[in-house]
Amino acid sequence: MFNKTILVSIFFLFSFSIVAQTGEIRGFVYDKETGEPIIFTNVIIKELMLGKSTDANGFYSLSKVKPGTYTLMCFSLGYDTTFAKINLAQGRIVTQNLYLVSKKFELNTIEIKADRQKVKENVNISTNVITQKELKQLPTFGGEPDLVQYLQVLPGVNFSGDQGGQLYVRGGPPVMNKVMIDGMIIYNPFHSIGLFSVFDADIIRNADVSTGGFNAQYGGRISGIIDVTTREGDKKRFSGKVAVNPITAKILLEGPLRKFTEDGGSASYVLSYKTSYLDKTSKSLYSYADAVNGLPYSFNDIYGKISNISPNGSRINLFGFRFTDNTNFPSNQYSWVSNGFGGNMLVIPDGSNTLINANLGYSNYKMDQKTADNLPRESSISSFNASINFTNFIGKDDVKYGFEAIGFSTNYNYTNAYGRILSQDDYSSEIHTFFKYRKVWNRLVVEPGLRAIYYASLTEGSFEPRLGMKYNLTSAIRLKLAAGTYSQNLMSATSDQDVVNLFYGFLSSPDRVNSDIRRQKAQHLVVGTEIDLGRDIEINIEGFVKNFTQITNINRDKLYDDNQANQYLDYYLRGDVIKETGKAYGGDARLKYEHKSIYFWAVYSLTFVTRNDGRRDYTPSFDRRHNINLVFSYTFGDRKSWSVNSRWNFGSGFPFTQTQGFYENVNFNGGVGTNVNNQNGNLGIYFTDINTGRLPYFHRLDASISKKYKLSKHQSMSFTLSATNVYNRDNIFYFDRLNYKRINQLPIMPTLGFNYTF
C-alpha cells in the first residue's frame, strides 16, 4: 500500500512538473459586429499547427504549450481570418479573445485540416450536433424552422406522426429520453400537432442529440439525450423579428442592457413569444377541417433570458418559460402546461486551467384529459435540478467531473380501459456524481467515464461505467465504439396498446408496492465507422444494441383494486405497475453531401424492438422496422436569396392491437345485488394479443421555397411558400374502434409565411 502511494504521488508530481514547464492560451471567439460567440470554429497556433475548436460558449483552450512567441489564427466560414501575436511564458495562462469580421470566402487547405482534426480527436459516436445552419436545411413549415423537424431526420429517431407526435430514440419511448434547455430538465418538448416543438429556432445556439452510448456527463435516462442551449440576446443594438403565417405567429425581441465592447463585458436580454391559431384559421383555409373545431390544435410558448458577461468571459444567465398546449377532439380534450425558471453560470477563474459550469432550475408540467365518461385522467410532475461541473484541459486531453441533485414530485390519477383507477402521489430525490477523461494517443482516442447515482426514495445506488473509443485507421476512415450502463427513476403512464396516446403522464418508480419493481435499467453497445469521401461527402455507419434489463411499465391488464381482499389474485390482475424486460437492436447509415449551394442528407435506420412483461413477448407500438429520410437543399440567385428545401420520409407500419369483438360492460358498483335489468352498460372491447397487427406504411414529402429581400444593413424580409404532405398521402393516425372508422394524419397543408427582421 505504501509503495502504491509513493508511485501515485510521483505520477502527480511529474504531471504538475510538465504543466509548470508549459503554458496555456485560452479565450473566446466573438462576432465583432454582434458580440455573439462563434461556436465550433477553429483556433490554431500557426507555428505549431496545434489547434482546437471552440465549444458551445465560443470558448477555446490550448494547453501544455511550450513557452515562446506565437501567431494565433482563427477562421470560420463566412468570416475573415483573424490573427493575434502571443508571448507565452513558462507556467503562465494567457487570455486572448478573438473577434471575427463577416466576409464570405472559400475554405482553404489549412481550414480543411483543422476541421478534420476536430473529428479525429473526439469520439462523437451516436451524437449529432445541431446548429442554426442545420436547422435551415429543412423545409420550413409556415416559413419558420423548428427543432422537431430536424430531430426526425436523425439516425435512429422515429416519429409517431403529425398529430400527437412523439420521438422514439433507438427503441426507447419518450420517458427514456432526457430533454434539457439551458441545463434545466423539461418534460414535454413537443406540441400535440407534431409539426412544432416548444423551442424557438431563432434563439437556439446548438442542440446536442445523443441516441445511445452517451458518456458519464449525462445520466438519469436510459435511452437518449436532447441538450438544447439558447444564445444570449443582441449585445450591440435593439433588434428582433416578426413572423406570421396562417397557422402561427411569432415575435422576438432582444437587445443590450450594457453594450458589448472588446475590452469589457456586456449584458443583454432576449424574449420570444409564439402562438398557434390553427383551430380558428383551418375552418376557412382547409376544406377537410371540422366545421366546428377546425383542426383542433392550439398552443402558446414564451421564453425569456437575461445574460451578463464579465470582461474575462465568465457569465451568468437567468431564464424562464411557459409553454401551453390544447387539443379539442369531439370526444376527448387534452391540455398541458409547462412552467419553469432557472439560471446557469460559466466561471473562468484567473490563473487556473479549470472551467466551471453550474446550473439551477425548477420546472412543472401538468397534463389533463377530459372524456365523455368524466372519469379522472390527470398527471403532473414538479422538479428541481442543480449541478456543478468542472473541466480541466491538459493539452489535447481533458478531464470533466461534477455533481448533480434532482428532486421531483409526481401526482397521477388515471382510469384505465377496464374502469380501474391507477394513482400515485410521490416524491423522489437523486444525487449524481460523474467523472470522464478524454485521452488522445496519436491515432487512438479513449474516453472512460463513471457515473454514480444514489436514489434516496429507493434507498439504493447505481454505479454506471461508460466507455468511448475512436481509432483513426487512416486520415479518411475512423472506427469507433461506445458502451455503458444506465438507469432512471422516472416511468411513463402511457399504455402501449395504441400507436398514439396523447395523454402522456409521468410516475416515479414504485418504492413500496413490490420490491422487485424498481428503477429502470439498460446497457448500451454501439460500434461504427466514419468515412470521408473527398472534401464533400461524409458517411457514418453504426450498429447498436440496447439491453433493457428492467422496464417499469403501467399494468394494462389491471382488473381489480389492489386491496387486502384481492391479495389472493395474481399480481398482474391487481397491480398498478409491472416489471418488463426488452431489447432494441439494429443499425443506421447516414450520407451527407455538402458543396457550395447544394446540401443532401440521406439516412436509413433498421430497428428491432422487443418486450417481455413476464407473461408474453410483444413488440411495443413504436417498433418501426425501416425508416428512411432524404433531405435536399439548394440556394441560388443574387446573393443566394432563393432557397429550395425538401424532405421525404418513408417508414414501415407501427404495430397495433387489433379488435376481436365487443361486449356490454355493466357497472357492478352495487356488488352482487346490482340489478342489471335497469341499466345500460358501456361498450367493452375484446382485444387480440397486444400489438400483433401492423399499420400501413407511412411516407410523406414536405417542401418549401423561400425568397429573401435585403432592405438595409439590419433589415430584411422573406416570403416562404411551403406544404406538408405535398402529394396528399393518406397516412393513418389511428383507428376509431367504436365507430369503426379510420382517422388519417394531416393531408396536404400549404402555407404562405412572412417574416421581417430588424
Buried (B, 14 or more C-beta within 10 A) or exposed (E): EEEEEEEEEEEEEEEEEEBEEBBBBBBBBBBBBBBBBBBBBBBBBEEEEBBBBBBBBBBBBBBBBEBBEBEBBBBBEEBBBBEBEBEBEEEEBBBBBBBBEEEEEEEEEBBEBBBBBBBBBBBBBBBBBBBBEBBBBBBBBBBBBBBBBBBBBBBBBBBBBBBBBBBBBBBBBBBBBBBBBBBBBBBBBBBBBBBBBBBBBBBBBBBBBBBBBBBBBBBBBBBBBBBBBBBBBBBBBEBBBBBBBBBBBBBBBBBBEEBBEEEEBBBBBBBBBBBBBBBBBBBEBBEEBBEEBBBBBBBBBBBBBBBBBBEBBBBBBBBBBBBBBBBBBEEBBBBBBBBBBBBBBBBBEEEEBEBBBBBBBBBBBBBBBBBEEEBEBBBBBBBBBBBBBBBBBBBBBBBBBBBBBBBBBBBBBBBBEEBBBBEBEBEBBBBBBBBBBBBBEEBEBBBBBBBBBBBBBBEBEBEBEBBBBBBBEEEEEBBBBBBBBBBBBBBBBBBBBBBBBBBBBBBBBBBEBBEEBBBBBBBBBBBBBBBBEEEEBBBBBBBBBBBBBBBBBBBBBBBBEBEEEEEEEEBBBBBBBBBBBBBBBBBBBBBBBBEEEEBBBBBBBBBEBBBBBEEEEBBBBBBBBBBBBBBBBBBEEEEEBBBBBBBBBBBBBBBBBBBEEEEEBEEEEEEEEEEEEEEEEEEBBEBEEBBEBBBEBBBBBBBBBBEBEEEEEEEBBBBBBBBBBBEEBEBBBBBEBEEEEEEBBBBBBBBBBBBBBB
